[in-house]
Amino acid sequence: MTDTTTGEETPRPTRRLSEAGVSIWLDDLSRERLRTGNLAGLIAEKDVVGVTTNPTIFAAALAAGTAYDDTLAELADQDVEAAVERITTDDVREAADVLRPVYDATGTVDGRVSIEVDPRLARDTEATVATAQRLWTTVDRPNVMIKIPATVEGLDAITRTLAAGISVNVTLIFSIERYHAVMDAFLTGLERAKEAGIDLAPVGSVASFFVSRVDAEVDKRLDKVGTDEALALRGQAAIANARLAYAAWEEVFSSDRWKALEAAGAHPQRPLWASTGVKNPEYRDTMYVDELVVPGVVNTMPEGTLNAFADHGIVLGDTVTGTAESAAATVAAVEAVGISMDEVTEKLENEGVTKFEVSWNELLATTQAGLDGAADK
């Protein structure tokens, strides 16, 4: 790409995003991506430095194509739950190997691949901790992250998992209040790990703060209110909410409590912008990338969003990153027309857990169908 005013080569949009301090992670994984070299290509050509997965992603991967046929045949006599764990951990392990050079080059910060604990355990602390430990051992790669939902019951599981030296991607964060609790769980976990003599440097963590789902819910309520004042706020709540989360992150990770852990070799738990594919076709497809360019974060994108950004990008110097004050004013305006953000975020958390449970059951059903088909051959 050439700057038409200077004639000089300018970095590709994804490289410029990375240079602005945003780590690009792909929100997708499949065996087909691994077999074809697609993931390696995205790392080389579009600056992808991590991967996130969830039950929906694996259900879609298994339902498409024939990439899993050999494994299903091998596992035909296995219990479906064991088969799902084998399939997902195999894919995550292979992806972790593809990203290992990134992990090494970034001093353990990036090059991470996330795998989620069975979402049916989201309200069960003990089972979540046990499953996180099993997945960590099974994948057996230092650059894996175990995804644990930020439910009330998940907070202690997050602390205990980190305290054992296991890297964690905290998922399904919607509210600022819950985000503060997540950061506290992270700091407590690392403090316990430090007391136990565990090397903190490889213990990675991100906090997945969901974005587009907030607009989807708030916009629906704004439409119902229907006033000009309410309608003028459409498409603003999610970005404002995320900016307030970033302000909270800056405050916590400049505290003396954090500095003591940093001095012991710890890396900060970075905010990760999740759910960044737009839900409303009226909004530009890279809105939740363009408006959240701040240093020290991760943006995990579905491939469609990644490709759209890679095609045209943004002029980073002109990006409206906003301020905590303007974000707070936006949230206050939403509240003023009668919409409770606390009610919205609580609803979204409950829906998020339920949706992942549904996807998990779909993954089980798809896998069982594949096992049955393999057994009949």
Secondary structure, DSSP 8 states (H G I E B T S, - for coil): -B-TTT--B---HHHHHHHTTEEEEES---HHHHHHTHHHHHHHHH-EEEE---HHHHHHHHHSSSTTHHHHHHTTTS-HHHHHHHHHHHHHHHHHHHHHHHHHHTTTSS-EEEEE--GGGTT-HHHHHHHHHHHHHHH--TTEEEEEE-SHHHHHHHHHHHHTT--EEEEEE--HHHHHHHHHHHHHHHHHHHHTT--STT--EEEEEE-HHHHHHHHHHHHHH--HHHHTTTTTHHHHHHHHHHHHHHHHTTSHHHHHHHHTT----EEEEE--S-SSTTS-TTHHHHTT--TTEEEEE-HHHHHHHHHH---GGG-----HHHHHHHHHHHHHTT--HHHHHHHHHHHHHHHHHHHHHHHHHHHHHHHHHHHH-
